[in-house]
């Protein structure tokens, strides 16, 4: 089959693009609202885009609390989503009032960050403390507003549960890092295969 995404002429019950560009890592983003409310939400349009400087990005469909908070404070934390936390990750995608906390909704303990104000998810094995470098509204090829909002942040601090460091390497497979596939599907890392680059 062939279809044009802008025309949505695929004839399927759901857009297949997110099932094709998969698995996608999940940015489980925690922020602080101006009134001090701790916000937590998962974003599957997320990735590490640069190693030096260390930059991550996430994209939000709609101007949600997370985007408003990062634009107001300039800070966020990306908590590693894992298979063991999949139910809480999913629950924190639920819409609740801005003055309510998804940490409380999902029964998640907060842990303090060191260099930024938003808290971390205590149960997450890794967390990236970030400072916003850019946040802008995404446009399509014609220059029209898309209703999507992209945020880039420089990672200024990294937390790692040392349980998952073996032989000097972080064991992604042991952490069961979670990823989003299409529809309501998730995947997780439990097997690794090393393939050295050619000389």
Residue pairs with C-beta under 8 A, 6 or more apart in sequence:
1 10
1 11
3 9
3 10
3 11
5 15
5 17
6 140
8 15
10 16
14 182
14 183
16 182
18 24
18 44
18 180
18 181
18 182
18 183
19 181
19 182
19 183
19 185
20 182
22 179
22 180
22 181
22 182
22 187
23 179
23 180
23 181
23 187
24 44
24 45
24 46
24 47
24 179
24 180
24 181
25 44
25 46
25 47
25 177
25 179
25 180
26 42
26 43
26 44
26 46
26 81
26 89
26 178
26 179
26 180
27 42
27 43
27 44
27 46
27 47
27 56
27 58
27 78
28 40
28 41
28 42
28 43
28 78
28 79
28 80
28 81
28 89
28 92
28 121
28 124
29 40
29 41
29 42
29 43
29 46
29 58
29 66
29 70
29 76
29 77
29 78
29 79
30 38
30 39
30 40
30 76
30 77
30 79
30 103
30 118
30 119
30 120
30 121
31 38
31 39
31 40
31 65
31 66
31 69
31 70
31 73
31 75
31 76
31 77
31 118
32 38
32 39
32 69
32 73
32 75
32 117
32 118
32 119
33 39
33 65
33 68
33 69
33 72
33 98
33 99
34 69
34 72
34 73
35 99
37 98
37 99
37 100
37 101
38 101
38 102
38 103
38 110
38 118
38 119
39 65
39 66
39 69
39 98
39 101
39 102
40 79
40 92
40 101
40 102
40 103
40 106
40 108
40 121
41 64
41 65
41 66
41 92
41 93
41 102
42 81
42 89
42 90
42 92
42 93
43 58
43 59
43 60
43 66
44 179
44 180
45 58
45 59
45 60
46 56
46 57
46 58
46 59
46 78
47 56
47 57
48 54
48 55
48 56
49 55
49 56
49 57
49 152
53 154
54 154
54 155
55 133
55 152
55 153
55 154
55 155
56 78
56 128
56 130
56 152
56 153
56 155
57 150
57 151
57 152
57 153
58 78
58 150
58 151
59 138
59 148
59 149
59 150
59 151
60 66
60 67
60 148
60 149
60 150
60 151
61 147
61 148
62 147
62 149
63 149
65 98
66 76
67 135
67 149
67 151
69 76
69 118
70 76
70 132
70 135
70 151
70 153
71 132
71 135
71 151
73 117
73 118
74 131
74 132
75 116
75 117
75 118
75 129
75 130
75 131
75 132
76 116
76 118
76 130
76 132
76 151
76 153
77 113
77 116
77 118
77 119
77 120
77 127
77 128
77 129
77 130
78 127
78 128
78 130
78 153
78 155
79 120
79 121
79 124
79 126
79 127
80 124
80 125
80 126
80 127
80 175
80 177
81 89
81 124
81 177
81 178
82 124
82 125
82 175
82 176
82 177
82 178
82 188
83 176
83 178
83 188
83 190
84 123
84 176
85 121
85 123
85 124
85 178
86 178
86 186
86 188
88 106
88 107
88 108
88 123
89 178
91 102
91 105
91 106
92 102
92 105
92 106
92 108
94 102
94 105
96 102
96 105
102 108
103 109
103 110
103 119
103 121
108 121
108 122
108 123
109 121
109 122
109 123
110 119
110 120
110 121
110 122
111 119
111 120
111 121
111 122
111 127
112 119
112 120
113 119
113 120
113 127
113 129
113 157
114 129
114 157
115 129
115 156
115 157
116 129
116 130
116 131
116 156
116 157
120 127
120 129
120 159
121 127
125 160
125 161
125 163
125 164
125 175
126 158
126 159
126 160
126 161
126 164
126 170
126 175
127 158
127 159
128 155
128 157
128 158
128 159
129 155
129 156
129 157
129 158
129 159
130 153
130 154
130 155
130 156
131 153
131 154
131 156
132 151
132 152
132 153
133 152
133 153
133 154
134 150
134 151
134 152
135 149
135 150
135 151
135 152
136 149
136 150
137 145
137 146
137 148
137 149
137 150
138 146
138 148
138 149
138 150
139 145
139 146
140 146
160 170
161 175
164 170
164 171
164 174
164 175
165 171
166 174
172 189
172 192
173 189
173 190
173 191
173 192
175 189
176 188
176 189
176 190
177 188
177 189
178 186
178 187
178 188
179 186
179 187
179 188
179 189
180 186
180 187
181 187
